[in-house]
Amino acid sequence: DAKTTQPPSMDCAEGRAANLPCNHSTISGNEYVYWYRQIHSQGPQYIIHGLKNNETNEMASLIITEDRKSSTLILPHATLRDTAVYYCIDLFGNEKLTFGTGTRLTIIP
Amino acid sequence: GAVVSQHPSRVICKSGTSVKIECRSLDFQATTMFWYRQFPKQSLMLMATSNEGSKATYEQGVEKDKFLINHASLTLSTLTVTSAHPEDSSFYICSARGGTGLYFGPGTRLTVT
């Protein structure tokens, strides 16, 4: 079963920052926080991952709290193409990756 | 970035026939591949873990004799749905582990009539 919890849905205005929260209440010290998204009828797309420090790449920023019990994925300037289901996952090494229900993000024009 | 392909992207078959879906890692070697199934408006459900050169490990409730998995090389895993029934109609997605990353294929939509 998935170990993370996310709100089922969120809306965000186009051009604004989208902030997607995730709770990692059972995360262990060696598990990374991964974020993926799935656009309708496509395979999941990797976004970003981190262990303790905040991370940024060309797609998004990842903020991880000091106790690692929660994280926030930030899409700085959301576009209509960012409408998707976003999944946060705790993962270590060669563990199998199991998905929760994710957050359905809708970007509003 | 790493690329994973699936073939076919869509397939329609008649009830009782078998269908093979291929998953390939195009620019990296994958010792482990995973197969998922996704029904409409639901999340991805892990079906099995496929390791190169050994038998697949199936999740609870997944029939290993119905969903045959073969990981014959470091770049290819196949999923065969045997004696397909309409309830097997679904979106099948594979993923491949390369280095520290896990990369997903585009999915195969299977429709059984």
Interface residues (C-beta under 8 A of the other chain):
Chain A: Y34 Y36 Q38 S41 Q42 G43 P44 Q45 Y46 V85 Y87 L91 N94 K96 L97 T98 F99 G100 T101 G102
Chain B: G1 V4 Q6 T32 F34 Y36 S43 L44 M45 L46 T49 F91 I93 S95 R97 G101 L102 Y103 F104 G105 P106 G107 R109
